[in-house]
Amino acid sequence: MDADTLKQRWDQRHAEAVDLGQVAGVLAENLHLLPATGEALDLACGRGASALQLARAGLRVTAWDLSSVAIGRLSRGAQEQGVPVVAEVRDVIANPPPADRFDIILVSYFLERSLAPALMAALRPGGLLFYQTFSRIAVSNDGPSNPTYRLGDNELLQLFRPLNLRFYREEGRLGDTARGCRDIAMLIGER
Ligand SMILES: C[S@@+](CC[C@H](N)C(=O)[O-])C[C@H]1O[C@@H](n2cnc3c(N)ncnc32)[C@H](O)[C@@H]1O
């Protein structure tokens, strides 16, 4: 799919959505790991619920997404909540983040494996990557049907192996599948 078609599809989905989405679980469950100050990036931010959470936590937040509709909704949300977020339309595959730039990078439900080296390099020393997305081993039909866009078993651990692991969760289909953290993998790594 070319970039224009992809953008149109995402614009439509973001226009139809009722709210700004949900704060990523990997962030919501680990707010205590955030520094008191610093620069944060929400990459492929969508309508920006997580970017707003990072701003409410006191960080200076940049948020990038391909969809101008998503960025517009995030900008309006930031104004309404009175928190500063620099929200920009950006193709993060064509224009990945620069090196040594962020203390926090959040990626939620966006999987572009070729970006992994650039994401790790974009962290400042001591910076944290918060990552979550769909896994192939799942208990529901949520998320993309194309397995290319889902993580293999333990794949986040392989993609971000150079980072120091601080948090990881991937429960597969073990035990009582009505409970727990299912369908996704979550990782926090420190550069
Ligand atoms: C499933 S949504 C996730 C949004 C948000 N991170 C969240 O968790 O709610 C995937 C997002 O990736 C964005 N996206 C897709 N390809 C992109 C690209 N090349 N550059 C920037 N954003 C992209 C889409 O516009 C969409 O907002």
The ligand as a Gaussian input file, in Angstrom:
#p B3LYP/6-31G(d) Opt

LIG

0 1
 C       -2.972000       1.362000      15.639000
 S       -2.638000       3.078000      15.544000
 C       -1.894000       3.348000      17.128000
 C       -2.020000       4.757000      17.592000
 C       -1.533000       5.020000      19.010000
 N       -0.125000       4.778000      19.138000
 C       -2.307000       4.208000      19.998000
 O       -1.747000       3.346000      20.669000
 O       -3.532000       4.420000      20.117000
 C       -1.256000       3.141000      14.441000
 C       -0.869000       4.573000      14.080000
 O        0.301000       4.546000      13.272000
 C        0.204000       5.612000      12.366000
 N        1.162000       5.346000      11.267000
 C        1.122000       4.346000      10.357000
 N        2.201000       4.419000       9.546000
 C        2.921000       5.502000       9.958000
 C        4.126000       6.101000       9.530000
 N        4.834000       5.590000       8.496000
 N        4.567000       7.204000      10.170000
 C        3.860000       7.714000      11.216000
 N        2.722000       7.183000      11.688000
 C        2.256000       6.083000      11.066000
 C       -1.255000       5.628000      11.956000
 O       -1.660000       6.856000      11.414000
 C       -1.921000       5.322000      13.279000
 O       -2.273000       6.504000      13.961000

